[in-house]
């Protein structure tokens, strides 16, 4: 059935979807106190992408503090804030942004609940350090009374048939039938050139990443906000699960892309990677690209040993 919700350009509590074209600070100041249940965003990393002006780290942190201050004001007493960041790079040296942002979040009285590691397989190939294959999502709450719907985001048990072997429950199944806690290390493919969700945005994050946060940290009808909206991923995840979504974006063509994608989601035509889809394994599908082109068979076998534990595990 076609979703009839409309996209508004200005924030009102009575709206369902808001895409603001302009500076996020201007937008945030229009949002009432404590009206947002969940804030999810991936701010610019200050590494010189086309949508950002590279700043000195001190200036960048001041800019972030101004946005975080307004976010805290908007956030419900029972709300959560999830800031997804990577590293600031200066002359080949990296600085984890979540670590330098921590004093700012702490200054506003927020309490960290998790430092989630988002692991992915693809990215830039470094030559003078190990290639980065993770980013972090820092989850903060405003109080000790916060929403956390664990059952809505459980994942399949590794050993569903496991039983207690001693004590009063001996012989009974020990696993939760709804699944297990997904933990704080999430293996979710990042949006690269062959990803089904890829747009022209260079640092787009996947819908399924935000879906897990939306389901766990908000309830039906709650507001979910993204101050750095990009191409609309956070709003898509929110409205997919019957929440309200709002966000601001400075780049006009990203605003249009966000609106197009949201309209596709409302129409049921947006193609995204499902939350429960297994990670693609090229070995198991016998992908021809997994066959080494090296002429020296011994050399090729040695290289494969580095990646394939099964080849040298004792039986």
C-alpha positions, 0 to 999 in steps of 0.5 A: 500500500502506498504511504501517503505521508508528505515531506515538509521543509520546516519542522512542526511536531504535527509533521511526519517527515521533514527535510530542511535545506540549509545549515543544521544549526538554523534548523535545530534552533527551530525544534522544541526542547526535548521533542526528539527521541533519537538523534542519529548522524554521521557528521563530516570527518574534516578530511576534505570531502567535497561537502566540507571545508577542512578546518584545524582540529580545534575549529572543527571541535568547536563547530561540533560542540555548537551542533551537539549543544543544540542536539542535547537541548532537543533530545528527550529525557529518555532519548539517545544520541548516536554519533557515527565517526571515523578518524581525523587524519593529519600528515599521515597521523590519525586521531580517533574522532570519538575520543576527542569528542568525548569531553564535549558529550561529557560536558553536556551531561550525556552518558555513554552506553556503548562504543559500537564498532562498525566493521566492513570489508572494503575501503581505501588501501593504505601503503604506510599503515594498516588499511582502516576497516572500521568506524565507531558509533558512540551511543549516549543517553540523557539519563538512566531512564532510556528506551532500549528495545533489545528484543527488536534487534536480536540476531540468530543464536550461534548454538540454539540447541545449547542446554544448561549442563548443571544447576536447577535448569540442567537439561533446559535450553539456555538460549533466548528463543528470540535470538541473542544480543548483537553485541557491540561489533557490527559487521555490516557492508559499507556503501561502495560502488557495487552496493545496491544503495549507492548514490553519488554521495561519497560517504553514504552509510547503509540503511540497515545500520540505522535501522538497528539503532531506530528499532532499539532506541525508539518507539513507534511514532517517535521523532528521529533526527539527523542534523547532517542528513546527507542523502536521507538514510536516517529518515528512510530507516525511521519511516520504514519502522513507523517513526517520524524523521527529520534532518538538515542538509546543506548541499542542494543536490543531496537534498534532492537525492534525499527527497527522491529516496524518501519518496521511493521508500514511501512508494515501496520501490527503494532498493536497500540491503535487507537487515537479515541478509548474510554477508556475501562470501565469494569462496562459498559461491565459487566466484572466479575472482577468488582464483589467484592469477599467479603462475607460480602455484606454490606462491599462490598457495602460500598467499591463500594460507594467509587468508584461509584458516581452514587450510592449515587447521589441524584435524 
